[in-house]
Amino acid sequence: AIVAINVGTIPIAEILTEAENHRTETSYQDSKINKVFLVTMTSSFGGLAYTAFVEAPLEGACTPGLGSTCMDALAEVVGTILIDRFVITVFLDNIIPRVMTFWRYKKETKGVADSRLSEFTKFELEFILDPFALSREIIGRYMDQVHMFGYMVLFVCAFPVAPFLGYFSNILQIHQFGYTLLFRKQRNFPVGAQDIGSFQDCFQKVAFLSIPSNMGLIFFTMREFYFPADFPTEYVVWLFFGTQALLLTLVNAIGGAMLSIPESVDLQLRRREFIEAEIFKGLSSEGQERQDSPIRNRHGGKKRDQVYSLASISRSYSHGSKFALSLP
């Protein structure tokens, strides 16, 4: 049921977001991702949150047969979901693509003599493959990783081996989906992106929610294991909020100490800016250096031995040539 809801949410979110008539592609994608995130997070973790925090106070006890405590029941449910994901990964990334490829092959070659099938070129065979739906695939794959991250961190106190199962599940998914991209899907056109966009916010929200979630498990769901029966409730509440504040402060301190952009990436960005300033902005439309060009200023007004025109530079870049320019 969780998989069905998560898969069916994406086309519904596309219809709703189209009706909003966003001005830019960025706002359109952000709105769609936020809708999918809200619905799929509720369907994926609503039942787990109910078992962890609501079931015992509301019903008096957790579900019989799932352990002696709510933590045992929660651990069993989380473990079952993570193990089921191994089977779901093989089913979605291996079996279904094989069936779709076989069905499409039969449809496209209907009426073609068997003797001519061997004459199909590589490109014709690739055209028969199932097309790669870029937008839906990207959203589905990233959101699946957001859910996996949630299973790994939101209830890790109840099921400590969740990160290890999540790691092996991701390894399996990389192999299965990689094989599907290579042999079961039409070749996808590469598209550049500045970053992962709103999905970064999704990961950060899950990481933020993991702190109160696990603190709630420790101080309330497992209270009888850590505190005596006569321990004041107000002290437990103070410890709950104080521990969260300490962890959030530690997270912010570590995040502030880490570089947001790696040094190697920053070096490449500064090199690109330098190349643009030296070449593209320092040349006129006819390919001649301007009087205020950084090239002339740096060399005391002397022209360089060779002046590249914008057309030749464009051709060189299109053929993969590299300019050996160093930072000043």
Sequence and secondary structure as in RCSB ss.txt:
>XXXX:A:sequence
AIVAINVGTIPIAEILTEAENHRTETSYQDSKINKVFLVTMTSSFGGLAYTAFVEAPLEGACTPGLGSTCMDALA
EVVGTILIDRFVITVFLDNIIPRVMTFWRYKKETKGVADSRLSEFTKFELEFILDPFALSREIIGRYMDQVHMFG
YMVLFVCAFPVAPFLGYFSNILQIHQFGYTLLFRKQRNFPVGAQDIGSFQDCFQKVAFLSIPSNMGLIFFTMREF
YFPADFPTEYVVWLFFGTQALLLTLVNAIGGAMLSIPESVDLQLRRREFIEAEIFKGLSSEGQERQDSPIRNRHG
GKKRDQVYSLASISRSYSHGSKFALSLP
>XXXX:A:secstr
 HHHHHHHHHHHHHHHHHHH  SSHHHHHHHHHHHHHHHHHHHHHHHHHIIIIIHHHHHSS  TTS SSHHHHHH
HHHHHHHHHHHHHHHIIIIIHHHHHHHHHHHHHTTT  HHHHTT  HHHHHHHSB   HHHHHHHHHHHHHHHHH
HHHTTTTT TTHHHHHHHHHHHHHHHHHHHHHHTB        SS THHHHHHHHHHHHHHHHHHHIIIIITHHH
HS TTS HHHHHHHHHHHHHHHHHHHHHHHHHS SS HHHHHHHHHHHHHIIIIITTB TTS B TT HHHHHTT
T   S    HHHHHHHHHTT        
